[in-house]
Amino acid sequence: MEPTRAESLDRLRRRTSSKWRAFGDDKLPMFVAEMDYPLAPVIKVALHEAVELGDTGYVDPRSGGRAAARALADFARDRWDWGPDPEGMKTTTDVSVVVVESLRRLIDPGDGVIITPPVYPPFFQFVPEAGGTVVEVPLVDDGEEWSLDFTGIDAAFAAGARGILLCNPHNPLGLVHSREQLEQLSAIVEKHGGFVVSDEIHGPLVHTDAAFTPYLDVSDAAREHGIAAHSASKAFNLAGLKCGLFVTAGERMRALLRSLPEEVVYRTGLFGAIATRVGLSEGRDWLDGTIAAIESNRRLLSQLLAEKLPLARYREPRASYLAWLDLNEYGWGEDPARVLRRQAGVVLSNGPHFGTQGRGFARMNIACAPELLVEAVDRLADAAAASAVAG
């Protein structure tokens, strides 16, 4: 599979998204989850056709939404050997809306919802937005790999938590939860009569040396107490087009879908629904090439850090394009990204935003040209050398 090639830096700087406008042209933006690759050609053609037609109105939930749901069902069957029913899905604006609207219907004000930091920063905001209280049960790190803390999760449920907001695969670690671990989680949740809202936005970007397990596929209990949030936005770089999907597999969560106001579906972006359908059904070769490029960069980053930043600790992700860097040994404090933005001109995601477990860490977006990755590590190495001299 020929890896997808990133756009040139000159062309990328013509983009007007947050990644390319939040900081100056002297900075290398490697923070927000947006890829530097060109749009999949089949999606580009479909969007051009929509513009030519002036097809820029509201999504029709019976056609646009249904077509996106069928495309996800087909993709899940072919890629994950899982057959979700499109009739158990609904589209909306994005994954964050799926999460918050689901939580609003699953909890009472003040109820505890478990999250597992270090985790995607908006998780800390989604729960209170829905009226709940965040209950942190950090992941366990044995020095070799991260895993869910089943003892802690069980104890949190026993203490009154109502459910868990799962990141599957896990951002920022690129951790792909195994089927066995998810089965164990489902047993704990079922024992306590809880629920799981599973954010699976990075599922299509699982690498070739790992296997993605949708939460709703792990057990009968999971199908009944779980609801999943899916989107093609990370896999095909479509965040600005706005389309996420509620996915259910049991009657309890089907009832939740039926309780949603029609307006929740109408908030789907029409371009997002079009791009989702086309990407998942016709853009799979492009996706495979993109994953190949990301896998090459994850290996390249290992080599670069070993050569130029040997005190940095990094475990190669097995999903998506986000690298979690432990920079504690370089003396850049609790928030290395803040220091490196100024000293190296490289914009990384701030580790502490992912929870207290992120102190001394930073997240790097590696969905870029290999040359850009080399330059970024060179800049970080220069900053480390300067800090050593100053120290």
C-alpha positions as CSV (number, residue, x, y, z in Angstrom):
1,M,0.0,0.0,0.0
2,E,1.4,3.3,-1.1
3,P,1.4,5.7,1.9
4,T,-0.5,8.9,1.6
5,R,1.7,11.9,1.1
6,A,1.2,15.0,3.2
7,E,0.6,18.4,1.6
8,S,3.5,20.9,1.3
9,L,3.9,23.3,4.2
10,D,3.3,26.2,2.0
11,R,0.0,24.8,0.9
12,L,-1.0,23.8,4.4
13,R,-0.4,27.4,5.7
14,R,-3.2,28.5,3.3
15,R,-5.7,26.5,5.3
16,T,-7.9,28.6,7.7
17,S,-8.6,26.0,10.3
18,S,-7.5,26.4,13.9
19,K,-4.4,24.3,13.4
20,W,-3.0,26.8,10.9
21,R,-4.4,30.1,12.2
22,A,-4.0,29.8,16.0
23,F,-0.2,30.4,16.0
24,G,2.2,32.3,13.7
25,D,3.9,31.0,10.6
26,D,7.2,30.6,12.5
27,K,5.6,27.8,14.5
28,L,5.1,24.1,13.6
29,P,1.5,23.3,14.6
30,M,1.4,19.6,15.9
31,F,-1.3,19.9,18.5
32,V,-5.0,19.6,17.4
33,A,-6.2,16.4,15.8
34,E,-6.1,17.4,12.2
35,M,-4.1,15.7,9.6
36,D,-1.8,17.3,7.0
37,Y,-2.9,14.9,4.2
38,P,-5.0,16.0,1.2
39,L,-8.7,15.2,1.3
40,A,-9.6,11.8,-0.1
41,P,-10.2,12.3,-3.8
42,V,-13.6,10.6,-3.7
43,I,-14.8,12.9,-1.0
44,K,-13.4,15.9,-2.8
45,V,-15.4,14.9,-5.9
46,A,-18.6,14.4,-3.9
47,L,-18.3,17.8,-2.2
48,H,-17.6,19.5,-5.5
49,E,-20.7,18.0,-7.0
50,A,-22.8,19.2,-4.0
51,V,-21.4,22.7,-4.4
52,E,-22.2,22.7,-8.1
53,L,-25.8,21.7,-7.3
54,G,-26.1,24.2,-4.5
55,D,-26.8,21.2,-2.3
56,T,-26.1,23.2,0.9
57,G,-29.3,22.9,2.9
58,Y,-30.5,20.7,5.8
59,V,-29.8,17.1,6.0
60,D,-32.7,14.8,5.4
61,P,-32.6,12.2,8.3
62,R,-34.3,9.6,6.1
63,S,-31.8,9.8,3.3
64,G,-28.6,11.6,4.2
65,G,-28.6,10.3,7.7
66,R,-29.7,6.8,6.7
67,A,-27.0,6.7,4.0
68,A,-24.3,7.6,6.4
69,A,-25.6,5.0,8.9
70,R,-25.6,2.3,6.2
71,A,-22.1,3.2,5.2
72,L,-20.9,2.9,8.8
73,A,-22.6,-0.5,9.1
74,D,-21.0,-1.8,6.0
75,F,-17.6,-0.5,7.1
76,A,-18.0,-2.1,10.5
77,R,-18.9,-5.4,8.9
78,D,-16.0,-5.4,6.5
79,R,-13.3,-4.0,8.8
80,W,-14.3,-5.1,12.3
81,D,-16.5,-8.2,11.6
82,W,-19.3,-6.5,13.4
83,G,-22.8,-6.0,12.1
84,P,-24.5,-3.0,13.7
85,D,-28.0,-2.3,12.5
86,P,-28.4,1.1,10.7
87,E,-31.9,1.3,12.2
88,G,-30.2,1.6,15.6
89,M,-28.2,4.7,14.6
90,K,-28.9,8.4,14.2
91,T,-26.7,11.2,13.0
92,T,-26.0,14.5,14.7
93,T,-23.4,17.3,14.8
94,D,-20.4,15.4,16.0
95,V,-19.2,12.9,18.6
96,S,-19.3,15.5,21.4
97,V,-23.0,15.9,20.9
98,V,-23.5,12.2,20.9
99,V,-21.7,11.9,24.2
100,V,-23.4,14.9,25.9
101,E,-26.9,14.1,24.6
102,S,-26.5,10.5,25.7
103,L,-25.3,11.4,29.2
104,R,-28.2,13.8,29.7
105,R,-30.6,10.9,29.3
106,L,-28.6,8.4,31.3
107,I,-27.9,10.4,34.5
108,D,-29.7,12.6,37.0
109,P,-28.1,15.9,38.1
110,G,-25.0,15.3,40.2
111,D,-24.6,11.6,39.2
112,G,-21.0,10.4,38.9
113,V,-19.6,9.4,35.6
114,I,-16.2,7.6,35.4
115,I,-13.4,8.8,33.1
116,T,-10.0,7.3,32.8
117,P,-7.2,9.9,32.6
118,P,-4.9,10.7,31.0
119,V,-7.7,11.2,28.5
120,Y,-9.1,13.6,25.8
121,P,-9.5,16.9,27.6
122,P,-13.2,17.6,26.7
123,F,-14.2,14.5,28.7
124,F,-13.6,16.6,31.8
125,Q,-16.2,19.1,30.3
126,F,-18.7,16.7,28.7
127,V,-19.8,15.2,32.1
128,P,-20.6,18.5,33.9
129,E,-22.2,19.9,30.7
130,A,-24.6,16.9,30.9
131,G,-25.2,17.6,34.6
132,G,-23.0,15.0,36.0
133,T,-19.9,14.8,38.3
134,V,-16.6,13.6,37.0
135,V,-15.2,10.5,38.8
136,E,-11.6,9.9,37.9
137,V,-10.2,6.4,37.7
138,P,-6.8,6.8,36.1
139,L,-5.4,4.2,33.8
140,V,-2.8,1.8,35.2
141,D,0.7,2.0,33.9
142,D,2.9,-1.0,34.6
143,G,5.9,0.5,32.8
144,E,5.2,-1.4,29.6
145,E,1.6,-0.7,28.8
146,W,-1.4,1.1,30.0
147,S,-4.7,-0.6,31.0
148,L,-8.0,0.0,32.6
149,D,-8.0,-0.1,36.4
150,F,-10.8,-2.6,36.9
151,T,-10.5,-2.6,40.7
152,G,-10.8,1.2,40.7
153,I,-13.7,1.1,38.3
154,D,-15.5,-1.5,40.4
155,A,-15.0,0.6,43.5
156,A,-16.2,3.8,41.8
157,F,-19.4,2.1,40.8
158,A,-19.8,0.6,44.3
159,A,-19.4,4.2,45.6
160,G,-22.3,5.4,43.5
161,A,-21.0,6.2,40.0
162,R,-23.7,5.6,37.4
163,G,-21.7,5.0,34.3
164,I,-18.4,5.3,32.4
165,L,-17.3,7.5,29.5
166,L,-14.9,5.2,27.7
167,C,-12.3,6.3,25.1
168,N,-12.0,3.3,22.7
169,P,-9.3,3.5,21.3
170,H,-7.8,5.7,23.9
171,N,-6.7,9.3,23.2
172,P,-3.9,10.4,23.8
173,L,-2.2,7.0,24.2
174,G,-3.2,5.3,21.0
175,L,-4.2,2.4,23.3
176,V,-6.4,-0.2,21.7
177,H,-8.4,-1.9,24.4
178,S,-8.4,-5.7,23.9
179,R,-11.7,-7.7,23.6
180,E,-10.8,-9.4,26.9
181,Q,-10.5,-6.1,28.8
182,L,-13.7,-4.8,27.3
183,E,-15.5,-8.0,28.3
184,Q,-14.2,-7.6,31.8
185,L,-15.4,-4.0,31.9
186,S,-18.9,-5.0,30.6
187,A,-19.2,-7.5,33.4
188,I,-18.4,-4.9,36.1
189,V,-20.8,-2.4,34.5
190,E,-23.5,-5.0,34.4
191,K,-23.0,-6.0,38.0
192,H,-23.7,-2.5,39.1
193,G,-26.5,-1.7,36.7
194,G,-24.5,1.0,35.0
195,F,-24.0,2.2,31.5
196,V,-21.1,2.8,29.0
197,V,-20.9,5.7,26.5
198,S,-18.0,4.6,24.3
199,D,-16.3,7.3,22.2
200,E,-15.0,5.3,19.2
201,I,-14.0,8.1,16.8
202,H,-10.5,6.7,16.4
203,G,-11.7,3.2,15.6
204,P,-11.2,3.5,11.8
205,L,-7.6,4.5,12.4
206,V,-6.4,1.4,14.3
207,H,-3.1,0.3,12.9
208,T,-2.4,-3.0,11.0
209,D,-0.7,-4.5,14.1
210,A,-3.7,-4.2,16.3
211,A,-7.4,-5.1,16.3
212,F,-10.3,-2.8,17.1
213,T,-13.1,-4.2,19.2
214,P,-16.3,-2.1,19.2
215,Y,-17.7,-2.0,22.7
216,L,-21.2,-3.0,21.6
217,D,-19.7,-6.2,20.2
218,V,-18.2,-7.7,23.4
219,S,-21.2,-9.2,25.2
220,D,-25.0,-9.2,25.4
221,A,-24.7,-7.0,28.5
222,A,-22.6,-4.4,26.6
223,R,-25.2,-4.3,23.8
224,E,-27.9,-3.5,26.3
225,H,-26.1,-1.0,28.6
226,G,-23.8,0.6,26.0
227,I,-24.1,3.3,23.4
228,A,-21.3,4.3,21.0
229,A,-20.3,7.5,19.4
230,H,-18.9,7.1,15.9
231,S,-17.7,9.4,13.2
232,A,-15.6,9.4,10.1
233,S,-14.2,12.8,11.0
234,K,-10.8,11.7,12.4
235,A,-10.2,9.0,9.8
236,F,-11.0,11.3,6.8
237,N,-10.1,14.7,8.3
238,L,-13.7,16.0,8.3
239,A,-14.1,17.7,11.6
240,G,-15.3,21.0,10.1
241,L,-18.1,19.2,8.2
242,K,-20.0,18.0,11.3
243,C,-21.4,14.5,11.3
244,G,-21.4,12.0,14.2
245,L,-23.5,9.0,14.8
246,F,-25.3,7.5,17.8
247,V,-24.9,3.7,17.5
248,T,-27.0,1.3,19.6
249,A,-27.5,-2.4,19.7
250,G,-30.1,-3.1,22.5
251,E,-33.6,-2.0,23.4
252,R,-32.5,0.2,26.4
253,M,-30.4,2.5,24.2
254,R,-32.8,2.3,21.2
255,A,-35.3,3.9,23.6
256,L,-32.8,6.6,24.3
257,L,-32.6,7.3,20.5
258,R,-36.3,7.5,20.3
259,S,-36.3,10.1,23.1
260,L,-34.1,12.5,21.1
261,P,-35.7,15.6,19.7
262,E,-35.8,15.6,15.9
263,E,-33.7,18.8,16.0
264,V,-30.7,16.7,17.3
265,V,-30.6,14.9,13.9
266,Y,-31.2,18.1,11.9
267,R,-28.0,19.5,13.4
268,T,-26.0,17.1,11.3
269,G,-24.0,18.9,8.6
270,L,-25.2,17.9,5.1
271,F,-21.6,18.0,3.8
272,G,-20.6,15.9,6.8
273,A,-23.2,13.3,6.0
274,I,-22.2,13.2,2.3
275,A,-18.5,12.9,3.2
276,T,-19.1,10.2,5.8
277,R,-21.0,8.1,3.3
278,V,-18.5,8.5,0.6
279,G,-15.4,8.1,2.8
280,L,-16.6,4.9,4.5
281,S,-17.9,3.3,1.4
282,E,-15.5,4.5,-1.3
283,G,-12.4,6.0,0.4
284,R,-11.0,2.9,2.1
285,D,-7.9,2.7,-0.2
286,W,-7.1,6.2,0.8
287,L,-7.6,5.4,4.4
288,D,-5.3,2.4,4.2
289,G,-2.6,4.6,2.6
290,T,-3.1,7.1,5.4
291,I,-2.7,4.5,8.1
292,A,0.5,3.3,6.3
293,A,1.9,6.8,6.4
294,I,1.0,7.2,10.1
295,E,2.6,3.8,11.0
296,S,5.8,4.9,9.1
297,N,5.9,8.1,11.1
298,R,5.3,6.4,14.4
299,R,8.4,4.3,13.8
300,L,10.4,7.3,12.5
301,L,9.5,9.2,15.7
302,S,11.0,6.3,17.8
303,Q,14.3,6.5,15.8
304,L,14.4,10.3,16.1
305,L,13.8,10.4,19.8
306,A,16.4,7.7,20.4
307,E,19.0,9.7,18.4
308,K,18.2,13.2,19.4
309,L,16.0,13.2,22.6
310,P,17.2,10.1,24.4
311,L,15.7,11.1,27.8
312,A,12.2,11.2,26.3
313,R,9.9,8.2,26.8
314,Y,7.5,7.2,24.2
315,R,5.5,4.1,23.4
316,E,4.4,3.8,19.8
317,P,0.6,4.1,19.5
318,R,-1.5,1.4,17.9
319,A,-4.3,3.7,16.8
320,S,-4.7,7.1,15.3
321,Y,-1.8,9.6,14.9
322,L,-1.2,11.0,18.3
323,A,2.1,10.4,20.2
324,W,2.2,10.8,24.0
325,L,5.6,12.0,25.0
326,D,7.0,11.8,28.5
327,L,9.4,14.8,28.8
328,N,9.8,14.8,32.5
329,E,13.6,14.3,32.4
330,Y,14.2,17.5,30.5
331,G,13.3,19.9,33.3
332,W,10.6,21.7,31.3
333,G,8.2,21.6,34.2
334,E,4.6,20.3,34.5
335,D,3.6,21.6,31.1
336,P,6.5,21.1,28.6
337,A,4.3,22.1,25.6
338,R,4.0,25.6,27.0
339,V,7.8,26.0,27.3
340,L,8.5,24.4,23.9
341,R,6.0,26.6,22.1
342,R,8.2,29.5,23.1
343,Q,11.6,28.0,23.0
344,A,11.3,25.6,20.1
345,G,8.5,27.0,18.0
346,V,6.8,23.6,18.1
347,V,3.1,23.6,19.2
348,L,2.2,20.5,21.1
349,S,-0.9,19.7,23.1
350,N,-0.5,20.5,26.8
351,G,-0.1,17.4,28.9
352,P,-1.8,18.6,32.1
353,H,-5.0,19.2,30.0
354,F,-5.4,15.4,29.9
355,G,-5.5,15.2,33.6
356,T,-2.9,15.4,36.4
357,Q,-1.3,12.2,35.0
358,G,-0.2,14.4,32.1
359,R,2.2,16.5,34.1
360,G,5.5,16.5,32.3
361,F,3.9,15.1,29.1
362,A,2.9,16.6,25.8
363,R,0.9,15.1,22.9
364,M,2.3,15.3,19.4
365,N,0.3,15.0,16.1
366,I,2.4,12.9,13.7
367,A,0.0,12.9,10.8
368,C,2.4,15.0,8.8
369,A,5.2,14.8,6.3
370,P,8.3,12.9,7.6
371,E,10.4,16.0,6.9
372,L,8.2,18.0,9.2
373,L,8.6,15.4,12.0
374,V,12.3,15.5,11.6
375,E,12.3,19.3,11.8
376,A,10.1,19.3,14.9
377,V,12.3,16.8,16.8
378,D,15.4,18.8,15.7
379,R,13.8,21.9,17.2
380,L,13.0,20.1,20.4
381,A,16.5,18.7,20.6
382,D,17.9,22.2,20.2
383,A,15.7,23.5,23.0
384,A,16.9,20.6,25.2
385,A,20.6,21.4,24.5
386,A,20.0,25.1,25.2
387,S,18.3,24.2,28.5
388,A,21.2,22.0,29.5
389,V,23.7,24.8,28.8
390,A,21.5,27.3,30.7
391,G,21.2,24.9,33.6
